[in-house]
Amino acid sequence: MKIAVVGATGLVGREMLTVLSERGFGLEHDRDRAPESIEIIAAASAKSVGKPIDFAGRKLTVMSVDDAIAARPDYAIFSAGAAASRQYAPLFAQVGTTVIDNSSAWRKDPQIPLVVPEINIDVVKPDDRIIANPNCSTIQMVLAISALQREYGIRRIVISTYQSITGTGVKAVRQLEAEERGETCEMAYPYPIHRNLFPHGGDFLPDGYTTEEQKLVDETRKIFADPSIMVSATVARVPVVGGHSESVNVELRRDFNLEDIRQLISQTPGVILQDDPARNLYPMPITSHHRDEVFVGRLRRDPSQPNTLNLWVVADNIRKGAATNAVQIMQALLAKRNRT
């Protein structure tokens, strides 16, 4: 079996390789972890072709995307941007490759499944050749509240995000590091990010919201298959490296017992409840960094609104918010294949 990582030299692409390595893919000499021989293909833009890249204790040589298509991989995990995905994902699909795309290119397409595997892997049909990975902020929020949607139904969500600079990429990380040292650098943002934050993620739309905020609206409805859910979002970028944090206010369709809510959240696969204010236990980016789980805490009933609660949700946006979710989709599809 062959697995291609397209955009392998980027921040998320490198993390995809790390997650694949951690989960035993490409370790063909470890028969317990990799029951079949698996070849990992690292692909990137022309400027990176021929460069070495680390994978599982050895070096891979980066190849062109065209050469990766010619290799006819079984799966191609993309993190190369929307333009590259629109250009190359259909070409992979034409040679029989299943593409799992981390960009925004396909998320709103009604014919393309948008998947968080713990929630809706069953929407993927056997002949689907392109699968969309949701936005990082959406993934952690919907996973945290998925059991609430299933048990109570969700009427409305008001979400404010505090998003790590890693969501913008390496250029933003370099800007923060340079500003911390008091140096000038190439700016990823229109303002300094060190000791600052700004309510700006993505591009502004005519209605005053941003593309990052609109993704939370559209993707939540699509993943939950419920266009009636009302969503209002505000995105802020903060000088944090470890992960995204979210303040989420959820109005349910019927009343609830808070202990039942705690139980539902704590039993959700991929979610860890950290909710003990007496011990100052609550989720933080510094403790979610390099973790695959979504952390939830600060559970409180909203006294101003019936059937409504507040919660705080944190996850590593490069791991579960991107690389890990994509690899988990592939793993779920492989498990389906092995059962049939």
C-alpha positions in Angstrom: 0.0 0.0 0.0 1.1 3.5 -0.8 0.3 6.7 1.2 1.2 10.1 -0.2 1.4 13.2 1.9 1.0 16.3 -0.3 2.4 19.4 1.1 4.8 17.3 3.2 7.3 20.1 3.9 4.7 22.5 5.5 3.8 22.8 9.2 0.8 20.5 9.0 2.4 18.2 6.4 5.3 17.5 8.7 2.9 16.7 11.5 1.0 14.3 9.2 4.2 12.4 8.7 4.8 12.4 12.5 1.3 11.1 13.1 1.7 8.4 10.4 5.0 7.3 12.0 3.5 7.2 15.5 0.6 5.1 14.3 2.9 2.5 12.6 2.4 3.4 9.0 5.5 2.9 6.9 7.3 0.8 9.5 7.5 -2.2 7.2 10.0 -4.0 9.4 7.7 -4.0 12.4 5.1 -6.6 11.5 3.0 -6.2 14.6 2.4 -2.6 13.9 2.4 -2.7 10.1 0.9 -5.9 8.9 1.5 -5.0 5.3 4.3 -3.2 3.5 3.4 0.5 3.4 5.3 3.0 1.3 5.1 6.6 2.3 5.5 9.2 -0.4 6.4 12.8 0.5 5.3 15.3 -2.2 5.5 19.1 -2.3 6.0 22.0 -4.6 8.8 22.3 -7.2 11.0 24.3 -4.9 11.1 21.4 -2.4 11.6 18.5 -4.8 14.7 16.5 -4.1 15.1 17.7 -0.5 15.3 15.1 2.3 12.6 15.0 5.0 12.5 13.1 8.2 10.1 10.2 8.6 10.2 7.4 11.2 14.0 7.7 11.8 15.0 7.8 8.2 15.0 10.2 5.3 12.4 10.5 2.5 13.2 12.3 -0.7 10.5 14.9 -1.6 9.0 14.3 -5.0 6.8 16.4 -7.2 3.0 16.1 -7.0 2.9 14.9 -10.6 5.3 12.1 -9.8 3.2 11.2 -6.7 0.1 11.0 -9.0 2.1 8.7 -11.3 2.9 6.4 -8.3 -0.9 5.8 -7.9 -1.0 5.8 -4.1 -4.0 4.3 -2.3 -4.4 7.4 -0.2 -3.2 11.0 -0.5 -3.4 13.2 2.5 -3.3 16.9 1.4 -2.2 19.9 3.3 -1.1 22.1 0.3 -3.7 24.9 0.3 -7.0 25.2 -1.5 -5.6 26.1 -5.0 -3.3 23.0 -5.1 -6.1 20.8 -3.8 -8.5 22.0 -6.5 -5.8 21.4 -9.1 -4.4 18.0 -8.0 -7.1 16.2 -5.9 -9.2 15.3 -9.0 -6.1 14.0 -10.7 -5.3 11.7 -7.8 -9.0 10.6 -7.8 -8.8 9.8 -11.5 -6.1 7.2 -10.8 -8.1 5.6 -8.0 -6.5 7.4 -5.1 -8.7 8.4 -2.1 -7.8 12.0 -1.2 -8.2 13.4 2.3 -7.9 17.1 1.9 -7.1 19.5 4.7 -7.8 22.7 2.8 -11.1 24.7 2.4 -11.4 23.7 -1.3 -14.0 21.0 -0.9 -15.7 21.5 2.5 -18.8 23.3 1.2 -19.3 21.0 -1.8 -22.5 19.0 -1.1 -21.1 16.0 -3.0 -17.9 15.8 -0.8 -18.2 14.3 2.7 -16.9 16.5 5.5 -15.7 14.2 8.2 -14.8 14.0 11.9 -14.4 10.2 12.1 -15.8 9.9 15.7 -19.0 11.6 14.5 -19.8 10.9 10.9 -17.4 8.5 9.1 -20.5 6.6 7.9 -21.3 9.5 5.4 -18.3 8.3 3.3 -19.5 6.0 0.5 -17.3 3.3 -1.1 -16.9 5.3 -4.3 -16.0 8.6 -2.7 -12.5 9.6 -3.9 -12.3 13.1 -2.2 -13.0 13.6 1.5 -12.7 17.0 3.2 -11.1 17.5 6.6 -12.9 20.3 8.5 -11.4 23.5 9.8 -9.4 23.0 13.0 -11.7 25.2 15.1 -14.8 23.3 13.8 -13.3 19.9 14.6 -12.6 20.5 18.2 -16.0 22.2 18.8 -18.2 19.6 17.1 -16.4 16.7 18.8 -16.8 18.3 22.2 -20.6 18.8 21.8 -21.4 15.8 19.5 -23.0 13.8 22.3 -25.1 16.8 23.2 -26.4 17.0 19.7 -27.2 13.3 19.7 -29.0 13.3 23.1 -30.6 16.7 23.3 -30.4 18.3 19.9 -28.7 21.7 19.5 -30.7 24.9 18.8 -28.0 27.5 18.9 -24.2 27.9 19.4 -22.4 31.1 20.2 -18.6 30.6 19.9 -15.6 32.8 20.5 -12.2 31.3 19.5 -8.8 32.2 20.7 -6.7 30.7 17.9 -3.0 29.8 17.9 -0.7 31.5 15.4 0.2 28.0 14.2 -3.1 28.0 12.4 -1.6 30.6 10.1 1.6 28.6 9.5 5.4 28.8 9.9 5.5 32.5 8.8 3.4 33.5 11.8 5.5 31.4 14.2 8.6 33.2 12.9 6.9 36.6 13.3 6.1 35.9 17.0 9.6 34.5 17.7 11.2 37.5 16.1 9.0 39.9 18.0 9.8 38.2 21.3 13.5 38.8 20.5 12.8 42.4 19.6 13.7 41.9 15.9 12.1 43.0 12.7 10.9 40.3 10.4 8.5 39.5 7.5 5.0 40.0 8.8 2.4 37.3 8.6 -0.2 39.6 10.1 -1.0 43.3 9.6 -0.1 44.0 13.3 2.4 42.6 15.9 1.2 39.5 17.6 3.6 39.5 20.6 1.7 40.8 23.6 -1.3 41.4 21.4 -4.4 39.8 19.9 -6.8 40.8 17.2 -10.3 39.8 16.2 -9.3 38.8 12.7 -9.0 35.3 11.2 -9.2 34.8 7.5 -10.6 37.4 5.2 -13.4 39.8 6.0 -16.7 39.2 4.2 -19.3 41.8 3.1 -21.4 41.2 6.2 -18.5 42.0 8.5 -17.8 38.4 9.5 -14.6 36.6 8.4 -14.1 33.5 6.4 -12.9 31.7 9.5 -16.1 32.6 11.3 -18.3 31.5 8.4 -16.5 28.1 8.3 -17.7 27.5 11.9 -21.3 28.1 10.7 -21.3 26.1 7.5 -19.2 23.2 8.7 -21.0 22.6 11.9 -24.3 22.4 10.1 -22.9 20.0 7.5 -21.1 17.7 10.0 -24.2 17.4 12.2 -26.5 17.2 9.1 -28.7 19.8 10.6 -29.1 23.2 8.7 -31.4 24.5 11.4 -28.6 24.9 14.0 -28.0 28.7 14.5 -24.3 29.5 14.9 -22.7 32.9 15.7 -18.9 33.1 15.7 -16.1 35.5 16.6 -12.5 34.5 15.9 -9.5 36.0 17.6 -5.8 35.3 16.9 -3.7 35.1 20.1 0.1 34.8 20.7 -0.1 31.1 21.5 1.7 28.2 19.9 0.1 25.1 21.6 -3.4 25.1 20.3 -6.8 26.7 19.9 -9.1 27.6 22.7 -12.9 28.2 22.4 -15.6 29.6 24.6 -18.8 27.8 23.6 -22.3 28.7 24.6 -24.8 26.0 23.6 -28.5 26.2 23.7 -30.1 22.7 23.7 -33.6 21.8 22.5 -34.6 20.5 26.0 -33.5 20.9 29.6 -30.7 18.9 31.0 -29.0 17.8 34.2 -25.4 19.2 34.4 -24.1 15.9 35.7 -25.6 14.1 32.8 -23.8 16.5 30.5 -20.5 15.8 32.2 -21.1 12.1 31.8 -21.9 12.4 28.1 -18.8 14.5 27.4 -16.5 12.3 29.4 -17.7 9.3 27.5 -17.2 10.8 24.1 -14.3 9.1 22.2 -11.4 11.4 21.7 -12.5 13.9 24.4 -11.0 14.4 27.9 -13.0 16.2 30.5 -10.9 18.5 32.7 -13.5 20.2 34.9 -12.5 20.7 38.5 -12.4 24.4 39.4 -11.6 23.7 43.0 -8.2 22.3 41.9 -7.8 24.9 39.1 -8.2 22.1 36.6 -9.4 23.3 33.2 -8.1 22.9 29.6 -5.2 25.1 28.4 -3.1 25.1 25.2 0.1 24.5 27.1 -1.3 21.1 28.2 -3.0 20.1 25.0 0.1 20.7 22.9 1.2 17.6 21.0 -1.9 15.7 22.1 -4.6 14.2 19.9 -7.5 14.6 22.3 -10.0 17.5 22.6 -10.1 18.8 26.2 -13.3 20.2 27.7 -13.9 22.1 31.0 -15.5 25.1 32.7 -19.0 23.5 32.4 -21.6 25.8 33.7 -25.3 26.4 33.2 -26.1 29.7 31.6 -28.3 31.5 34.1 -29.5 34.0 31.4 -31.0 31.5 29.0 -33.1 28.3 29.4 -31.6 25.0 28.3 -28.2 26.6 27.8 -24.7 25.9 29.0 -21.2 27.2 28.7 -18.0 25.2 28.1 -14.3 25.8 27.3 -12.8 23.7 24.6 -9.1 23.3 23.8 -7.2 21.2 21.3 -3.9 21.2 19.4 -5.0 22.7 16.1 -2.1 21.1 14.2 -2.8 17.6 15.6 -6.5 16.8 16.1 -7.4 20.0 14.2 -5.6 18.9 11.1 -3.0 16.1 10.9 -4.5 13.6 13.3 -8.1 14.0 12.1 -6.9 13.3 8.5 -5.0 10.2 9.5 -7.9 9.0 11.6 -10.2 9.3 8.6 -7.8 7.1 6.6 -7.6 4.6 9.5 -11.4 4.4 9.7 -11.6 3.8 5.9 -9.0 1.1 6.2 -10.9 -0.5 9.0 -14.0 -0.5 6.9 -12.1 -2.0 4.0 -10.7 -4.8 6.2 -14.2 -5.6 7.5 -15.6 -6.1 3.9 
